[in-house]
Amino acid sequence: MVTAMLFAGGIGARMKYSDMPKQFLEVGGKPIIIHTMEHFARHPKVDAIVVACKADWIGYLNELIAAFNVPKVKTVVPGGASGFDSIHNGVMATAEFSKDPEDIILICDGVRPMLSEELITNCIKDTKKYKTAVPVTPSIDSLLYSEDGETCGKSYQRSTMYITQAPQGYTMEKILWAHEEAYKRGITNPVSSSELFIELGEKVHLFLGERFNIKVTTTEDLTTLRSQFYYENYKQFAKEELKYGL
């Protein structure tokens, strides 16, 4: 069994101009989180979807799921005080019905509306093989280290640096162990599931992600997303014009 677990418990503090959580902002006629969910709902190898949502927005999300007729949604649970708490709630909800230790959970931000079917397929395939699968893209920028944001005395070799993406795939056995160990060891807020495994002294398997698979965090990301949607719509319109000789 393969379950997509989306976490959308945040308020989008870096999306400064809107009071609405970023996952509910509309692009191309649909809220961002619905775009993200639909990628998993359409994928033939994904069996179920679980969402950890900001508690006071659960009713609204359920209305959207019904309005856009998103299939495979098993449950929507309250998010937590942090991203890790939201993921934990989603993992525990998934464990209620995903009982086989070899079952796969795909953990993904609710604000990745441009991920592809191929990326999901590769994540499932590599998780089956390696028990963990984290999509990454090689860094194309030079990286400097600074503690104060004003001075720098250290740089990193670009060829060894990678940017993590989602979905991140884990077997249920691995992710449940990691969450149990996190609470035992007092690890309360890792940035991502892959960083949790690293903090626990584990290695994770990496595979090549996609640069278009952006996480919508800032207003600049939203502009990029909308531009891409408009471009895709323009391409389709242009094809129709050529087809009919307009």
N, C-alpha and C positions, 0 to 999 in steps of 0.2 A: 504494500500500500504506500502511496505517495501523497503526503499532505503539504499544501502550501500554507505556511503560517505567516500572515502579514501583521506587522505591528504598526499601529497608527495612533499611539497614545499621547503624542506631543501636541503642543499648541502652535508650533512654527514661529518661535520668537524672532528668528532671523528674517522672517518674511514681514518686514516692518510695516507695510502699508495696509495690512488687512487684519481685522479682528477675527476672521474665520480661520480655523486651523488649515494649514496649507494643503493637507490631503483632500480637503473639500472644495478647493478652488477649482473653477471650471475652465477647461481647455478643450477646444474642439467639440463643444456641446455636452461634455461629460465631466464630472468631478475627477480629479487626478486619481483618487483611490479606485474609482470604478475602472478606469483605463488599466491600472495595475492588476486588479482582480481579474479582469477579462482575459488577460494573457494566460493566466493559470487556468481559468475556467475553460478556455478553448483547447488547452493542451491535452492530447489524448492519453498521456501517461499520468496526469494529475488526477487523483481520485476525490480529494476533499480540500476545502479551504476553511481555515480558521483565521479570525481577525481579532486582534487585541486593540480595542478602540478607546479613546478618551471617554470616560464613563458617561458624561452628560451629553455626548454626541451619538451614543449607541442607537437611540431611537431614530435619529435622522439617517444614520448609515443603513439601518434595516429598511427604512423607506426607500432609500436609493437602490438597495439591492433588489427590492421588489419592483421598483419603477423601471430599472434597466434589465430586469429578468436575468440576473447573474446566477448561473447554476453552480452546484457543487458546494455551496456555502453550508458548512456543518454547524458552526456556531460563531457568535460574536461575543467576546468576553471583555470585561473592563481592563483597560491598561493600568499601569502602575505609576509610581512617583518618578521613575526613571525609565530610560529605554530598556535597560536590563530587566527591570521589574515587569514591563509590558511583555517582553519576550518570554520571561518565566511564566507569566500567566497563560500565554498562548501555548507554550510547550506543555504545561500541565493539562490544559484543556484538550490538546491533541492526544496526550497519553491516555485520556479517558476512553478513547475508542481505537487508537492505534497501538495494539497490544504486542505485535511481533517485534522483537528486538531489532530485526533487520529491516523493519519498515523505515521509510525515508521521510524526513521533514525538511522542507525547503523554507528557510527563514529569510524574509525579505521585508525591506522598508515598504510602507504603503505608498511611497512617493517615487516609484521607479516605473513610470508609465511607458517607457520606451524599450523595455527589455524584449528580447525576441524569443520565438519558439526554439530556435537552435540553442540559445544560451540555456534555457530550461532543460532541454534534452541533454546537453553536455553535462549539466550539473547533476542530473539524475544518474547518468551513465557513470560518471566518476565517483559519485557517492557509493554506488553499488560496488565499485571496485576497490575504493580506498577508505570507505567509511566516513570520510570528510571530503568536502569539495568547496573551494573558495575561489570565485572568479576574481581575477586581477588584471590590471593593465599596466604595462611598464611605464615608469615615470618618463615623461618627455621634457621635464624641466629640471634644472639644477636645484639641489636642496641644501639649504643652510640651516644650521642649528643655532637657536638663540633662546635664552631664558627670559630676557627682558624685552625682546622685540625691537631693540634699538642697536645692539651690538652683536657681532658674531665672531666666534673664534674657531668654528668647526663646520666642515661641510661633509656631505655624504656622496659616495660614488654613485652616480645616477644609474649605472647599469645594474645595481643591486637593489634598487628601490622600486616598489610596486604599490599601486593604488587598489585598495580592496573595493569590491562591489557586492552585489546581492542579485539573486538569491544565493545563500550559502547552504549547502546540503550536508546533512548529518544523518546517521542512523539513529533511531530512537534510543538504542542502547547507549550510544556515545553522548548524545545531548543530555539525556537524563542523568548520566554519571557526572557530566560536567556541571550541571546545575546543582546537584547534590553536593559536590565537592566545593563549589563556589561558596555556598552558605556555611559549610563546615569550616572553611579557611578564612571566612570574612571578606571575600572578594565581592564587593557590593555593587560596583558600577563599571564593568568593562565596556569599552566603546562598542565592541561587536562580539559576536559569538566566536569568531576566529581568535580575537585577542584574549577572550576568556580561556580558550584551549592553550594558548601560548603562556598565559599567566599560570596555568596549571602544569606547565612543563611538557605539554604535548605538542607534536608537530601536526600541521594541517596540510592537506594536499592542495596545491594551487593549479588552476587551469586558466587559459586565456579568456578574459572577458571581452566586453565591447565598449568602445569609447562613447557610442551613442546612448549607452545605458546610464544616463545621468540620474543622480538623486536630486530631486527638486528641494533645495534648502533655502536659497536666497532669491531675491527679486531678479538677479541676473540669470539664475537657472530657469526661472519662470519665463523670462523673455526668450531664452534659447529654446525651451520646450514649445512655446507658442509659435515661434518662427518655424520650427521643424514641422509642426502640424499644418501651418499655412502653406509651407512649401510642398508637403505631400499632397495637400488638397489641390494646389496649383498644378502639380504634375498630372494628377488625374484629370483635371479640367482640360489641360493642354492636350492630353491624349485623346479626349473626346472630340476636341476641336479638329485635330488632325484626322480622326476617324471619319468624321462627317464633312470634312472639307470646309470647315467654318473659318 
